Every structure is written in C-alpha cells, then in structure tokens.
Amino acid sequence: MVLILKEHSFYIKENSLLAKIAAWKLQSSGVALVMGNTVHLHNTKKEEFLQNSRWLKHELCHIRQFQQHGYLLFIVKYLWESIKNGYYNNKYEVEARAAESL
C-alpha cells in the first residue's frame, strides 16, 4: 500500500527484519528505519507511527534525504557520518530531529 502525505509518497512495512536489527543495535524497543521511500517498522503498528507527528516528520525527512542524495550515495554518506560522529551526532539525524518540530 502506498501512502501519500502532501508531497511524499511512501510505503510502510510493519514487522521489518531491517528495523528489528536496528532496534537491537540501538537497544530500543520500537524503531522506524527508512530505506528509500519505505519506512520499516519494528514493534510498532502503522497506525501508531502515523499518529505520532514528530516521528512521522523525522522519517519523512529521511525520505527527502534519500531523494536529495540518491539511494546508494545517501547510504554511504549516512554510514560515514555515523562512523565519524556517532549516531546521535550524525548530521542527517540532527537534521531529522530538527524537522520533528516543523
């Protein structure tokens, strides 16, 4: 199912193995992870995610980042930022957290 929210078309995948791995790595119970235009969810339902405007805005920012940089290039840049600065100080995460309050 494709969801369209303003200028964004995206997919949501519940019970994602990718998000489960991210949750394990981040030691978090509920996780949303964006790959391209798909939001992968672990331990949360689509309805819960869509009702949380801050979380939704955060992940929509990551979708825009993928669109801006291109799929593979963004993954490389994101991983490099995480290695260099850590997850929390990764400039793409900083930008996504700022987008939560817009």
DODO-440904 format. One record per residue: residue number from 1; residue in three letters; x, y, z of N, C-alpha, C, O, CB in turn. Coordinates in nm, 2 decimals. Glycine has a CB too. Example, Ala and Ser with C-alpha at 12.3 -4.5 7.8 and 13.67 -1.06 7.14 Angstrom:
{1 'ALA' {1.32 -0.57 0.78} {1.23 -0.45 0.78} {1.32 -0.33 0.78} {1.42 -0.33 0.85} {1.13 -0.45 0.90}} {2 'SER' {1.28 -0.22 0.71} {1.37 -0.11 0.71} {1.29 0.00 0.79} {1.34 0.11 0.80} {1.41 -0.06 0.57}} 
# end
This chain:
{1 'MET' {0.08 -0.12 0.00} {0.00 0.00 0.00} {0.09 0.12 0.00} {0.18 0.13 0.08} {-0.10 0.00 0.12}} {2 'VAL' {0.06 0.22 -0.09} {0.13 0.34 -0.10} {0.05 0.45 -0.02} {-0.07 0.47 -0.04} {0.15 0.39 -0.24}} {3 'LEU' {0.12 0.52 0.07} {0.06 0.63 0.14} {0.11 0.76 0.08} {0.23 0.77 0.04} {0.09 0.63 0.29}} {4 'ILE' {0.02 0.86 0.06} {0.06 0.99 0.01} {0.03 1.09 0.11} {-0.09 1.11 0.15} {-0.01 1.02 -0.13}} {5 'LEU' {0.13 1.16 0.15} {0.11 1.27 0.26} {0.17 1.39 0.20} {0.30 1.40 0.19} {0.17 1.23 0.39}} {6 'LYS' {0.09 1.49 0.16} {0.14 1.61 0.10} {0.22 1.57 -0.03} {0.17 1.51 -0.12} {0.22 1.70 0.19}} {7 'GLU' {0.35 1.61 -0.03} {0.43 1.58 -0.15} {0.50 1.45 -0.14} {0.58 1.42 -0.22} {0.53 1.69 -0.17}} {8 'HIS' {0.48 1.37 -0.03} {0.55 1.25 -0.01} {0.47 1.13 -0.04} {0.35 1.11 0.01} {0.60 1.24 0.13}} {9 'SER' {0.52 1.04 -0.13} {0.46 0.91 -0.15} {0.56 0.81 -0.08} {0.68 0.81 -0.11} {0.44 0.87 -0.30}} {10 'PHE' {0.51 0.72 0.00} {0.60 0.63 0.07} {0.52 0.50 0.11} {0.40 0.50 0.11} {0.66 0.69 0.19}} {11 'TYR' {0.60 0.40 0.14} {0.54 0.28 0.19} {0.58 0.26 0.33} {0.67 0.32 0.39} {0.60 0.16 0.10}} {12 'ILE' {0.50 0.17 0.40} {0.53 0.14 0.54} {0.53 -0.02 0.54} {0.43 -0.08 0.50} {0.42 0.20 0.64}} {13 'LYS' {0.63 -0.07 0.60} {0.65 -0.21 0.62} {0.65 -0.24 0.77} {0.75 -0.21 0.83} {0.77 -0.27 0.54}} {14 'GLU' {0.55 -0.31 0.82} {0.55 -0.35 0.96} {0.63 -0.48 0.98} {0.65 -0.55 0.88} {0.40 -0.37 1.01}} {15 'ASN' {0.68 -0.50 1.10} {0.75 -0.62 1.14} {0.87 -0.65 1.04} {0.89 -0.76 1.00} {0.66 -0.74 1.13}} {16 'SER' {0.94 -0.54 1.02} {1.06 -0.55 0.93} {1.18 -0.60 1.00} {1.21 -0.57 1.11} {1.09 -0.41 0.87}} {17 'LEU' {1.25 -0.70 0.93} {1.37 -0.75 0.98} {1.48 -0.64 0.99} {1.55 -0.64 1.09} {1.42 -0.87 0.89}} {18 'LEU' {1.48 -0.55 0.89} {1.58 -0.44 0.90} {1.56 -0.36 1.02} {1.66 -0.33 1.09} {1.57 -0.36 0.77}} {19 'ALA' {1.44 -0.32 1.05} {1.41 -0.24 1.17} {1.43 -0.32 1.30} {1.47 -0.26 1.40} {1.26 -0.19 1.17}} {20 'LYS' {1.41 -0.45 1.30} {1.44 -0.53 1.41} {1.59 -0.53 1.44} {1.63 -0.53 1.56} {1.39 -0.68 1.39}} {21 'ILE' {1.67 -0.54 1.34} {1.82 -0.54 1.36} {1.86 -0.40 1.41} {1.94 -0.39 1.50} {1.89 -0.57 1.22}} {22 'ALA' {1.80 -0.29 1.36} {1.83 -0.16 1.40} {1.79 -0.14 1.55} {1.86 -0.08 1.63} {1.76 -0.05 1.32}} {23 'ALA' {1.68 -0.20 1.59} {1.63 -0.19 1.73} {1.73 -0.26 1.82} {1.76 -0.21 1.93} {1.49 -0.25 1.74}} {24 'TRP' {1.78 -0.38 1.78} {1.88 -0.45 1.85} {2.01 -0.36 1.87} {2.06 -0.35 1.98} {1.91 -0.58 1.79}} {25 'LYS' {2.05 -0.31 1.76} {2.18 -0.23 1.76} {2.16 -0.10 1.84} {2.25 -0.07 1.92} {2.21 -0.19 1.61}} {26 'LEU' {2.04 -0.04 1.83} {2.02 0.09 1.91} {1.97 0.06 2.05} {1.95 0.15 2.13} {1.92 0.17 1.84}} {27 'GLN' {1.95 -0.07 2.08} {1.89 -0.11 2.21} {1.76 -0.03 2.24} {1.75 0.03 2.35} {2.00 -0.08 2.32}} {28 'SER' {1.67 -0.04 2.14} {1.55 0.03 2.15} {1.43 -0.07 2.13} {1.45 -0.16 2.05} {1.54 0.15 2.05}} {29 'SER' {1.32 -0.04 2.19} {1.21 -0.13 2.17} {1.14 -0.11 2.03} {1.12 -0.20 1.96} {1.11 -0.12 2.28}} {30 'GLY' {1.10 0.01 2.01} {1.03 0.05 1.88} {1.12 0.13 1.79} {1.18 0.22 1.83} {0.90 0.12 1.91}} {31 'VAL' {1.12 0.09 1.66} {1.21 0.15 1.57} {1.14 0.18 1.44} {1.06 0.09 1.39} {1.34 0.07 1.55}} {32 'ALA' {1.17 0.29 1.37} {1.13 0.31 1.24} {1.27 0.34 1.16} {1.35 0.41 1.21} {1.03 0.44 1.22}} {33 'LEU' {1.28 0.28 1.05} {1.40 0.29 0.97} {1.36 0.32 0.83} {1.28 0.24 0.77} {1.49 0.16 0.98}} {34 'VAL' {1.42 0.42 0.76} {1.39 0.45 0.62} {1.49 0.39 0.53} {1.61 0.41 0.55} {1.37 0.60 0.60}} {35 'MET' {1.45 0.33 0.42} {1.53 0.28 0.31} {1.46 0.33 0.19} {1.36 0.27 0.15} {1.56 0.13 0.31}} {36 'GLY' {1.51 0.43 0.12} {1.45 0.49 0.00} {1.32 0.55 0.04} {1.32 0.66 0.11} {1.42 0.38 -0.10}} {37 'ASN' {1.21 0.50 -0.01} {1.08 0.56 0.02} {0.99 0.46 0.10} {0.87 0.47 0.10} {1.00 0.59 -0.11}} {38 'THR' {1.06 0.37 0.18} {0.99 0.28 0.26} {1.03 0.30 0.41} {1.15 0.30 0.44} {1.02 0.13 0.22}} {39 'VAL' {0.93 0.31 0.49} {0.95 0.32 0.64} {0.93 0.18 0.69} {0.83 0.12 0.68} {0.86 0.42 0.71}} {40 'HIS' {1.04 0.12 0.75} {1.04 -0.01 0.81} {1.01 0.01 0.96} {1.08 0.08 1.02} {1.17 -0.09 0.78}} {41 'LEU' {0.92 -0.07 1.01} {0.88 -0.06 1.15} {0.91 -0.19 1.22} {0.89 -0.30 1.17} {0.73 -0.02 1.16}} {42 'HIS' {0.95 -0.17 1.35} {0.97 -0.28 1.44} {0.90 -0.25 1.57} {0.92 -0.14 1.63} {1.12 -0.32 1.46}} {43 'ASN' {0.82 -0.34 1.62} {0.75 -0.33 1.75} {0.66 -0.20 1.76} {0.65 -0.15 1.86} {0.85 -0.33 1.86}} {44 'THR' {0.61 -0.16 1.64} {0.51 -0.06 1.64} {0.42 -0.08 1.52} {0.46 -0.14 1.42} {0.58 0.09 1.63}} {45 'LYS' {0.30 -0.04 1.53} {0.20 -0.05 1.42} {0.20 0.07 1.34} {0.23 0.18 1.38} {0.06 -0.08 1.48}} {46 'LYS' {0.15 0.05 1.21} {0.14 0.16 1.12} {0.06 0.28 1.17} {0.10 0.39 1.16} {0.08 0.11 0.98}} {47 'GLU' {-0.05 0.24 1.23} {-0.14 0.35 1.29} {-0.08 0.43 1.39} {-0.09 0.55 1.40} {-0.27 0.28 1.34}} {48 'GLU' {0.00 0.36 1.48} {0.07 0.43 1.59} {0.17 0.52 1.53} {0.19 0.64 1.58} {0.13 0.33 1.69}} {49 'PHE' {0.25 0.48 1.44} {0.35 0.56 1.37} {0.29 0.68 1.31} {0.34 0.79 1.32} {0.43 0.47 1.27}} {50 'LEU' {0.18 0.66 1.23} {0.12 0.77 1.16} {0.06 0.88 1.25} {0.05 0.99 1.21} {0.02 0.72 1.06}} {51 'GLN' {0.02 0.84 1.37} {-0.04 0.93 1.46} {0.06 1.01 1.54} {0.03 1.11 1.61} {-0.13 0.86 1.56}} {52 'ASN' {0.18 0.97 1.54} {0.29 1.04 1.61} {0.36 1.14 1.51} {0.45 1.10 1.43} {0.40 0.94 1.66}} {53 'SER' {0.31 1.26 1.51} {0.36 1.36 1.41} {0.51 1.39 1.42} {0.57 1.40 1.31} {0.28 1.49 1.43}} {54 'ARG' {0.57 1.39 1.53} {0.71 1.41 1.54} {0.79 1.30 1.48} {0.88 1.32 1.40} {0.75 1.43 1.69}} {55 'TRP' {0.75 1.17 1.51} {0.81 1.06 1.45} {0.80 1.05 1.30} {0.89 1.02 1.22} {0.76 0.93 1.51}} {56 'LEU' {0.67 1.08 1.25} {0.64 1.09 1.11} {0.73 1.19 1.04} {0.79 1.16 0.93} {0.50 1.11 1.09}} {57 'LYS' {0.74 1.31 1.10} {0.82 1.42 1.03} {0.97 1.38 1.03} {1.03 1.41 0.93} {0.80 1.55 1.11}} {58 'HIS' {1.01 1.31 1.13} {1.15 1.27 1.14} {1.18 1.17 1.02} {1.28 1.19 0.95} {1.18 1.20 1.27}} {59 'GLU' {1.09 1.07 1.00} {1.12 0.97 0.90} {1.09 1.03 0.76} {1.16 0.99 0.66} {1.03 0.85 0.92}} {60 'LEU' {1.00 1.12 0.75} {0.98 1.19 0.62} {1.10 1.27 0.58} {1.13 1.28 0.46} {0.86 1.28 0.62}} {61 'CYS' {1.17 1.33 0.67} {1.30 1.40 0.65} {1.40 1.30 0.59} {1.47 1.34 0.49} {1.35 1.46 0.78}} {62 'HIS' {1.41 1.18 0.64} {1.50 1.08 0.59} {1.46 1.04 0.44} {1.55 1.02 0.36} {1.50 0.95 0.68}} {63 'ILE' {1.33 1.04 0.42} {1.29 1.01 0.28} {1.33 1.12 0.19} {1.38 1.09 0.08} {1.13 0.99 0.27}} {64 'ARG' {1.32 1.24 0.23} {1.37 1.36 0.15} {1.52 1.35 0.13} {1.57 1.38 0.02} {1.34 1.49 0.22}} {65 'GLN' {1.59 1.31 0.23} {1.74 1.29 0.22} {1.78 1.19 0.12} {1.87 1.21 0.04} {1.80 1.25 0.36}} {66 'PHE' {1.70 1.08 0.12} {1.73 0.97 0.01} {1.70 1.03 -0.13} {1.78 1.01 -0.22} {1.64 0.85 0.04}} {67 'GLN' {1.59 1.11 -0.14} {1.56 1.17 -0.27} {1.67 1.27 -0.31} {1.71 1.28 -0.43} {1.43 1.24 -0.26}} {68 'GLN' {1.72 1.35 -0.22} {1.82 1.45 -0.25} {1.95 1.39 -0.29} {2.01 1.44 -0.38} {1.83 1.54 -0.12}} {69 'HIS' {2.00 1.29 -0.22} {2.13 1.24 -0.24} {2.14 1.12 -0.33} {2.24 1.08 -0.39} {2.19 1.20 -0.11}} {70 'GLY' {2.02 1.05 -0.35} {2.02 0.92 -0.42} {2.04 0.81 -0.33} {2.10 0.82 -0.22} {2.13 0.92 -0.53}} {71 'TYR' {1.98 0.69 -0.37} {1.97 0.58 -0.27} {2.11 0.54 -0.22} {2.13 0.54 -0.10} {1.90 0.46 -0.35}} {72 'LEU' {2.20 0.49 -0.31} {2.32 0.44 -0.26} {2.41 0.54 -0.20} {2.48 0.52 -0.10} {2.40 0.37 -0.38}} {73 'LEU' {2.42 0.66 -0.27} {2.51 0.76 -0.21} {2.46 0.81 -0.07} {2.55 0.83 0.01} {2.51 0.88 -0.31}} {74 'PHE' {2.33 0.82 -0.05} {2.29 0.85 0.08} {2.33 0.75 0.19} {2.37 0.78 0.30} {2.13 0.87 0.08}} {75 'ILE' {2.31 0.62 0.15} {2.35 0.52 0.25} {2.50 0.53 0.28} {2.54 0.52 0.40} {2.32 0.38 0.19}} {76 'VAL' {2.58 0.55 0.18} {2.73 0.57 0.21} {2.75 0.69 0.30} {2.83 0.68 0.39} {2.80 0.58 0.08}} {77 'LYS' {2.69 0.80 0.26} {2.71 0.93 0.34} {2.66 0.91 0.48} {2.72 0.95 0.58} {2.64 1.04 0.27}} {78 'TYR' {2.54 0.85 0.50} {2.48 0.82 0.63} {2.58 0.74 0.72} {2.60 0.77 0.83} {2.34 0.76 0.62}} {79 'LEU' {2.62 0.63 0.66} {2.71 0.54 0.73} {2.84 0.61 0.77} {2.89 0.59 0.88} {2.74 0.41 0.65}} {80 'TRP' {2.90 0.68 0.68} {3.02 0.76 0.71} {3.00 0.85 0.82} {3.08 0.86 0.91} {3.07 0.83 0.58}} {81 'GLU' {2.89 0.93 0.82} {2.86 1.02 0.93} {2.85 0.95 1.06} {2.89 1.00 1.16} {2.73 1.10 0.89}} {82 'SER' {2.78 0.83 1.06} {2.77 0.76 1.18} {2.90 0.71 1.24} {2.92 0.71 1.36} {2.67 0.64 1.16}} {83 'ILE' {2.99 0.66 1.15} {3.12 0.62 1.19} {3.20 0.73 1.24} {3.27 0.72 1.35} {3.19 0.55 1.07}} {84 'LYS' {3.20 0.84 1.17} {3.28 0.96 1.21} {3.23 1.03 1.33} {3.31 1.07 1.42} {3.28 1.06 1.09}} {85 'ASN' {3.10 1.05 1.35} {3.04 1.13 1.45} {2.95 1.06 1.55} {2.90 1.12 1.65} {2.96 1.24 1.39}} {86 'GLY' {2.92 0.93 1.52} {2.83 0.86 1.61} {2.68 0.88 1.56} {2.65 0.98 1.49} {2.84 0.90 1.75}} {87 'TYR' {2.60 0.79 1.60} {2.46 0.80 1.55} {2.39 0.93 1.59} {2.33 1.00 1.51} {2.38 0.68 1.61}} {88 'TYR' {2.40 0.97 1.72} {2.33 1.09 1.76} {2.38 1.22 1.70} {2.30 1.31 1.67} {2.35 1.10 1.91}} {89 'ASN' {2.51 1.23 1.67} {2.56 1.35 1.61} {2.58 1.34 1.46} {2.63 1.43 1.39} {2.70 1.38 1.67}} {90 'ASN' {2.53 1.23 1.40} {2.52 1.22 1.25} {2.44 1.34 1.20} {2.32 1.36 1.24} {2.46 1.08 1.21}} {91 'LYS' {2.49 1.41 1.10} {2.43 1.54 1.06} {2.29 1.51 1.00} {2.20 1.59 1.00} {2.51 1.61 0.95}} {92 'TYR' {2.27 1.39 0.94} {2.14 1.35 0.89} {2.04 1.32 1.00} {1.92 1.35 0.98} {2.15 1.23 0.80}} {93 'GLU' {2.08 1.27 1.11} {1.99 1.26 1.23} {1.96 1.39 1.29} {1.85 1.41 1.34} {2.06 1.16 1.33}} {94 'VAL' {2.06 1.48 1.30} {2.04 1.61 1.35} {1.94 1.68 1.27} {1.85 1.75 1.33} {2.18 1.69 1.36}} {95 'GLU' {1.95 1.68 1.14} {1.85 1.74 1.05} {1.71 1.68 1.07} {1.61 1.75 1.07} {1.89 1.72 0.90}} {96 'ALA' {1.70 1.55 1.08} {1.57 1.48 1.10} {1.51 1.52 1.24} {1.39 1.54 1.24} {1.59 1.33 1.09}} {97 'ARG' {1.59 1.53 1.34} {1.54 1.57 1.47} {1.49 1.72 1.46} {1.38 1.75 1.53} {1.64 1.56 1.58}} {98 'ALA' {1.56 1.80 1.39} {1.51 1.94 1.37} {1.38 1.95 1.30} {1.29 2.03 1.32} {1.62 2.03 1.30}} {99 'ALA' {1.36 1.86 1.20} {1.23 1.85 1.12} {1.11 1.81 1.21} {1.00 1.84 1.17} {1.25 1.76 1.01}} {100 'GLU' {1.14 1.75 1.32} {1.03 1.70 1.41} {0.94 1.81 1.45} {0.82 1.80 1.47} {1.08 1.62 1.53}} {101 'SER' {1.00 1.93 1.47} {0.92 2.04 1.53} {0.88 2.14 1.43} {0.82 2.25 1.46} {1.01 2.11 1.63}} {102 'LEU' {0.89 2.11 1.30} {0.84 2.20 1.19} {0.69 2.19 1.17} {0.64 2.26 1.09} {0.92 2.17 1.06}} 
# end
